[in-house]
Amino acid sequence: MKKYTKYLLSLMAVGITLQSCKDEDLVILPEWESAVHGYAVVNGEVTDFKRGDASVNVSFDLKWKSIDQKNTVTKIDLYVLFNESYKDIDGNNKTVKHGGDAGKLVKTFTGGDVPAENTVKTFSITQEDVYAAYSSASYDYGFGSGTVSVFANPLKPSRNATTNKFIPGDTFTLKWIFTTEDGRVFDSWSPSVCTEFPEANCQKDWTVVCAKSIEQRTGVWTIIGADDYGDGWNGASIDVVVDDVVIGTFTMADGAGPVTQTFTVPAGSTSMYFKYTKGAWDSEVIYQIKNPNGNTLANVVASDVKSNGEIKLDLCNE
């Protein structure tokens, strides 16, 4: 038995010796292909289309990067997704993706129009660009009238193909596809690239507003806040900014709420906005913002995603 055990130990020792003398040049390592990704931001203060004003465009800065500096983009295709919200026959909120998940091509850059790596390409997406791509879109909204033109829908008389092509409730997404000099096409990226990679994202979203800024400011504004968990906003807050000066801040130190606070905006002010600052548990935050007429311009529930910065108001209710 001892001899057998010794024999086994000898074999193990030989195996260990052979393993330690393995030629590293013979180890097969995966050879990763080069890749590119893009990064886009809105250029300027206009972040959305304006209802009834086709002259209001959204401008973007887009640049591409080669992860290993071994590839070059030779063509950029820009696609826009157009999603429309509506209520079905039972009153349920629905969304139709008129361009599917891929969207429709609105612009292409080739040759000298393609910027060098890490160089900004500035361009605008106009309402006419989107309309040209989707002018023939149609859909069956389920009210017994069959498939109708999106731009001649009797259920939405405020939309038409001339002065009001796009209306509140419409949302848009810009996506890009890169073709590189070796013929490869990059049309999708992993979630880690989209959310975690420095200066990389996969899309930019925008919508339709009735006005670019608050037009009726004077009077008493109301913020009503609550917390879904019941322990306050955990550091989150809303600043009321008038003429670039914070005139008041709303927050909840503890409890479930609701808590109501008012802020008076004096006559003669020229600008106003509300700024959200993130806390530790933003998914629990609930709030409403009401203007001096009592109309609700923001109604944010606990499930909504909240980020630092200016709060987008529904100025159609102003």
Stockholm file with secondary structure:
# STOCKHOLM 1.0

chainA/1-318         MKKYTKYLLSLMAVGITLQSCKDEDLVILPEWESAVHGYAVVNGEVTDFKRGDASVNVSFDLKWKSIDQKNTVTKIDLYVLFNESYKDIDGNNKTVKHGGDAGKLVKTFTGGDVPAENTVKTFSITQEDVYAAYSSASYDYGFGSGTVSVFANPLKPSRNATTNKFIPGDTFTLKWIFTTEDGRVFDSWSPSVCTEFPEANCQKDWTVVCAKSIEQRTGVWTIIGADDYGDGWNGASIDVVVDDVVIGTFTMADGAGPVTQTFTVPAGSTSMYFKYTKGAWDSEVIYQIKNPNGNTLANVVASDVKSNGEIKLDLCNE
#=GR chainA/1-318 SS CHHHHHHHHHHHHHHHHHHHTCCGGGCCCCCCCCCEEEEEEECSSCCSEETTBTTCCEEEEEEEEETTSCCCEEEEEEEEEEEEEEECTTSCEEEEETTTTTCEEEEEEEGGGSCCTTCCEEEEECHHHHHHHHTTCEEECSSSSCEEEGGGCTTCTTCCSSSCSSCTTEEEEEEEEEEETTSCEECCCCHHHHHTSTTCCSCEEEEEESCSSCSCCCEEEEEEEEESSSBCCTTCEEEEEETTEEEEEECCSSBSCCEEEEEEECTTCCCEEEEEECCSCGGGEEEEEECTTSCEEEEECTTSCCCSEECCCCGGGC
#=GC SS_cons         CHHHHHHHHHHHHHHHHHHHTCCGGGCCCCCCCCCEEEEEEECSSCCSEETTBTTCCEEEEEEEEETTSCCCEEEEEEEEEEEEEEECTTSCEEEEETTTTTCEEEEEEEGGGSCCTTCCEEEEECHHHHHHHHTTCEEECSSSSCEEEGGGCTTCTTCCSSSCSSCTTEEEEEEEEEEETTSCEECCCCHHHHHTSTTCCSCEEEEEESCSSCSCCCEEEEEEEEESSSBCCTTCEEEEEETTEEEEEECCSSBSCCEEEEEEECTTCCCEEEEEECCSCGGGEEEEEECTTSCEEEEECTTSCCCSEECCCCGGGC
//
